[in-house]
Amino acid sequence: MITILAKFFVKEKEDKGKIRQVYGMLCGIVGIFLNVVLFAGKFLAGTISNSIAITADAFNNLSDAGSSFVTLAGFKLAGAKPDSEHPFGHGRMEYVSGLVVAAAIFLMAYELIKDSISKILHPEDTEFSLLVLVILLVSILIKLYMFCYNNRIGKKIDSAAMKATGTDSLSDACATTVVLVATLVGHFTDLHIDGYCGVLVGLLIFYAGINAARETLNPLLGQPPEEEFVTQIEDIVMSHEGICGIHDLIVHDYGPGRRMISLHAEVPAEGNILETHDVIDNTENELREKLGCDATIHMDPIITADERIGELKETVNRIVKGLDESISMHDFRVVTGPTHTNLIFDILVPYKFRMSDDVLMQEIRRQVRESLGENFFVVMKVDNAYVK
């Protein structure tokens, strides 16, 4: 269905942001329609069979219709252009809509578990019919279809909200399967497991809510960029002649398709400043064209022609890497005086490193003095990475 509708409404010649918005709104509209149909069918089946599990599952689908409406509104608002009050755009509205969907999932799980516990304490007989069986089987198939298209489109347009909706659909399919099993067991045996299955369905829905919240809350709080994206940035920057290395890379995410990059690029201090600036400009333009991100690059001049400085840098780097391969060093400078020499540099340390910053600095200073002599002093700063 989505593929057919996309042929009419998605214009491949349009910009990626517009295509993304149209896909999101189409999936939202289809989700509303299918969930309302499922609610009507399951509510009928629950009334006929006197099953709390089926009725609760029906209202779960009604909440899903509301969630699809929230997703639809989220994509519409996220597609709004930047303005004076929101110069970085409204892309994070998509994450907010996903968070609202997660909240609705939690609420439905709570209500379902509460009603199911009441059914366990006060069990009632349930009725079985071929119509109920058909409705539940069709519901499972529809939910699996919704999982497939939400997950596929979510990956295609890189949407956390769509992926959360897909996860919810898969959870609903599992929940309805449990309801079907409860209905069959109640028909063929004297066991009253309708309430217990309702609790199990509620727990499955609650778990889906946790996953949905995680998918949307992390980008709102600020998460590191994907390793593949970081590699793309590094490959583009390092492909330009005259750039010796990069560090302090930060990716600012203002919603899908609205990312900004800042980084430090090490360049030869002996080079022509105007030519180096031209290289930096070209690098920023290439990042914008290939990755669709505005980039700001800070130039860090390093001395590359002094053999002695190169040897000192190599020695210190060997000491740092000897402590742990995950540590990196940058901004290495040497200031020589009549009585002592200062080695100035920064190191990048992973979060939750096995040593504290103070212990790590003391160990580096100790090993530097042992290797180079007592007249070498280390002036260093410890940073944490903004990327994985």
KEMINU-150975 format. One record per residue (C-alpha): x, y, z; residue in one letter. Coordinates in steps of 0.2 Angstrom, whole numbers, padded with zeros to 4 digits, always signed. Each point is the difference from the previous one (the first is absolute). Layout:
N
XYZA/...
***
This chain:
388
+0000+0000+0000M/+0014+0012+0005I/+0009-0004-0016T/-0015+0004-0011I/-0004+0016+0009L/+0018+0005-0001A/+0000-0001-0019K/-0014+0014+0000F/+0006+0011+0014F/+0019-0001+0001V/+0009+0009-0013K/+0018-0006-0001E/+0006+0017-0008K/-0005+0009+0016E/+0013+0003+0014D/+0003-0013+0013K/-0008+0009+0014G/-0016+0001-0010K/+0000-0018-0005I/+0003-0005+0018R/-0014+0010+0006Q/-0012-0007-0013V/+0005-0018+0004Y/-0003+0003+0019G/-0017+0008-0003M/-0005-0014-0012L/+0005-0013+0013C/-0010+0010+0014G/-0016+0000-0011I/+0001-0018-0004V/+0003-0004+0018G/-0015+0009+0006I/-0011-0008-0012F/+0006-0018+0003L/+0000+0002+0019N/-0018+0007+0000V/-0005-0015-0010V/+0008-0012+0012L/-0008+0009+0015F/-0017-0003-0008A/+0003-0018-0004G/+0008-0004+0017K/-0013+0009+0010F/-0013-0010-0009L/+0009-0016+0004A/+0003+0005+0018G/-0019+0004+0002T/-0005-0017-0008I/+0012-0010+0010S/+0000+0009+0017N/+0019+0001+0000S/+0009+0013+0010I/+0016-0004-0010A/-0008+0003-0017I/-0009+0016+0006T/+0016+0007+0007A/+0009-0005-0016D/-0013+0010-0009A/+0002+0016+0010F/+0019-0003-0002N/-0003+0002-0019N/-0010+0015+0003L/+0014+0008+0009S/+0011-0005-0014D/-0011+0010-0012A/+0003+0015+0012G/+0018-0003-0001S/+0000-0001-0019S/-0009+0017+0001F/+0014+0007+0011V/+0013-0007-0012T/-0009+0008-0014L/-0001+0017+0009A/+0019-0002+0005G/+0006-0002-0018F/-0011+0015-0006K/+0007+0011+0014L/+0018-0006-0003A/-0001+0005-0018G/-0003+0018+0004A/+0014+0012-0006K/+0012+0008+0013P/-0006+0017+0006D/+0006+0014+0012S/-0005-0010+0015E/+0007-0016-0006H/+0014+0003-0011P/+0006-0018+0000F/-0017-0006-0006G/-0014-0011+0008H/+0007-0017-0004G/+0001-0005+0018R/-0019+0000+0000M/+0001-0017-0007E/+0009-0006+0015Y/-0013+0008+0011V/-0014-0009-0009S/+0009-0016+0002G/+0001+0003+0019L/-0019+0004+0001V/-0003-0017-0009V/+0011-0009+0013A/-0010+0009+0014A/-0016-0006-0008A/+0007-0018+0000I/+0004+0001+0018F/-0017+0006+0005L/-0009-0014-0010M/+0011-0013+0008A/-0004+0006+0017Y/-0019+0000-0003E/+0001-0017-0008L/+0010-0008+0014I/-0012+0008+0013K/-0016-0007-0009D/+0008-0017-0003S/+0005-0002+0019I/-0019+0004+0004S/-0004-0014-0012K/+0012-0012+0008I/-0009+0004+0017L/-0017-0001-0007H/+0001-0013-0015P/-0014-0001-0012E/-0004-0013-0014D/+0004+0006-0018T/-0009-0005-0016E/+0008-0006-0016F/-0005+0001-0018S/+0007-0001-0017L/-0002+0019-0002L/+0011+0003+0015V/+0013-0011-0007L/+0000+0008-0017V/+0001+0017+0007I/+0015-0004+0011L/+0009-0008-0014L/-0003+0014-0012V/+0006+0012+0014S/+0016-0009+0002I/+0004+0001-0019L/-0005+0018-0001I/+0012+0004+0015K/+0014-0010-0008L/-0003+0010-0016Y/+0001+0017+0010M/+0016-0006+0008F/+0008-0004-0017C/-0005+0017-0008Y/+0004+0011+0015N/+0017-0008+0003N/+0004+0000-0019R/-0005+0019-0002I/+0008+0004+0017G/+0017-0007-0006K/-0002+0008-0017K/-0003+0018+0007I/+0010-0003+0016D/-0015+0004+0012S/+0000-0005+0018A/-0019+0004+0001A/-0003-0012-0014M/+0011-0014+0007K/-0009+0002+0017A/-0017-0002-0008T/+0007-0016-0009G/+0005-0007+0017T/-0017+0004+0007D/-0008-0009-0015S/+0011-0016+0003L/-0004+0000+0018S/-0019+0002-0004D/+0002-0015-0011A/+0007-0010+0014C/-0013+0006+0012A/-0014-0005-0012T/+0008-0017-0002T/-0001-0002+0019V/-0018+0005+0000V/-0003-0013-0013L/+0008-0014+0010V/-0010+0005+0015A/-0016+0000-0010T/+0004-0018-0007L/+0005-0006+0017V/-0016+0006+0008G/-0010-0008-0013H/+0008-0017+0000F/+0003-0001+0019T/-0007+0006+0016D/+0015+0011+0004L/-0004+0018+0003H/+0016+0008-0007I/-0008+0015-0008D/+0006+0012+0014G/+0018-0007+0001Y/+0002+0002-0019C/-0007+0017+0002G/+0014+0004+0012V/+0013-0008-0011L/-0007+0011-0015V/+0002+0015+0012G/+0018-0004+0004L/+0004-0002-0019L/-0007+0017-0003I/+0009+0007+0014F/+0017-0007-0007Y/-0005+0008-0017A/-0002+0016+0009G/+0017+0000+0007I/+0008-0004-0017N/-0010+0014-0008A/+0005+0013+0014A/+0018-0005-0002R/+0000+0003-0019E/-0007+0017+0002T/+0007+0006+0017L/+0018-0003-0004N/+0001+0012-0015P/-0009+0013+0010L/+0012-0001+0015L/+0015-0001-0012G/+0008-0016-0006Q/+0016-0003-0009P/-0001-0001-0019P/+0001-0017-0009E/+0017-0007-0003E/-0003-0001-0019E/-0004+0019+0000F/+0016+0004+0009V/+0010-0010-0012T/-0008+0009-0015Q/+0005+0016+0008I/+0018-0005+0004E/+0002-0007-0018D/-0006+0016-0008I/+0011+0011+0011V/+0015-0010-0001M/-0001-0001-0019S/+0005+0018-0001H/+0018+0003-0002E/+0008+0011+0014G/-0011-0007+0014I/+0010-0011+0011C/-0013-0006+0013G/-0016+0004+0008I/-0007+0000+0018H/-0014+0008+0011D/-0013-0006-0013L/-0018+0005+0006I/-0016-0004-0009V/-0015+0011+0005H/-0016-0009-0004D/-0015+0012-0002Y/-0011-0013-0008G/+0001-0012-0015P/+0009+0009-0014G/+0005+0015+0011R/+0017-0004+0006R/+0015+0012+0003M/+0018-0005+0002I/+0014+0008+0009S/+0018-0007+0000L/+0018+0005+0002H/+0012-0004-0015A/+0019+0000+0003E/+0009+0009-0014V/+0019+0003-0003P/+0005+0016+0009A/+0013+0003-0013E/-0013+0001-0014G/-0008+0016-0008N/-0014+0006+0010I/-0011+0005-0015L/+0003-0016-0009E/-0004-0010+0016T/-0016+0010+0003H/-0005-0004-0018D/+0002-0019+0004V/-0011+0002+0015I/-0014+0009-0010D/+0000-0014-0013N/-0001-0013+0014T/-0015+0009+0008E/-0008+0001-0017N/+0003-0019-0004E/-0008-0005+0017L/-0015+0011-0004R/-0002-0007-0017E/+0003-0019+0004K/-0007-0001+0017L/-0013+0014+0000G/+0007+0008+0016C/+0007+0017+0003D/+0018-0001+0007A/+0011+0011+0009T/+0019-0005+0001I/+0012+0008+0011H/+0018+0000-0006M/+0013-0007+0013D/+0018+0004-0007P/+0013-0013+0004I/+0019+0000-0003I/+0004-0013-0013T/+0017+0005-0006A/+0010-0001+0017D/+0007-0018+0001E/+0003+0002+0019R/-0018+0005+0004I/-0005-0015-0011G/+0011-0012+0011E/-0007+0007+0016L/-0018-0001-0006K/+0003-0018-0006E/+0007-0004+0018T/-0014+0007+0009V/-0013-0008-0011N/+0008-0017+0003R/-0001+0003+0018I/-0019+0005-0001V/-0004-0015-0011K/+0010-0011+0011G/-0013+0004+0014L/-0015-0004-0011D/-0002-0001-0019E/-0017+0009+0002S/+0009+0016+0006I/+0004+0013-0014S/+0012+0015+0001M/-0002+0017-0010H/+0006+0018+0000D/+0018-0005+0004F/+0011+0015+0003R/+0017+0003+0007V/+0006+0016+0010V/+0019-0001+0003T/+0008+0011+0014G/+0017+0002+0008P/-0003-0012+0014T/-0014-0011-0005H/-0012-0005-0015T/-0019+0000+0000N/-0009-0014-0010L/-0018+0007-0002I/-0013-0011-0007F/-0018-0007+0002D/-0006-0018+0002I/-0016-0007-0004L/-0006-0013+0012V/-0016-0012-0001P/-0014+0003+0013Y/+0002-0012+0015K/+0018-0002-0003F/+0008-0012+0013R/+0011+0014+0007M/-0005+0017+0007S/+0006+0015-0009D/+0012+0005+0014D/+0008-0018+0000V/+0001-0001-0018L/+0009+0017-0001M/+0012-0005+0014Q/+0005-0016-0009E/+0003+0009-0017I/+0011+0013+0008R/+0010-0013+0010R/+0003-0010-0016Q/+0005+0016-0010V/+0013+0004+0013R/+0007-0017+0000E/+0001+0000-0019S/+0006+0017-0004L/+0007+0007+0016G/-0004+0011+0016E/+0000+0016-0010N/-0015-0005-0010F/-0017+0006+0007F/-0017-0006-0006V/-0014+0013-0002V/-0015-0010-0005M/-0019+0001+0000K/-0012-0015+0000V/-0015+0000-0011D/-0014-0013-0003N/-0006-0004-0018A/-0016+0006-0007Y/+0000-0015-0012V/+0001-0019+0003K/
***
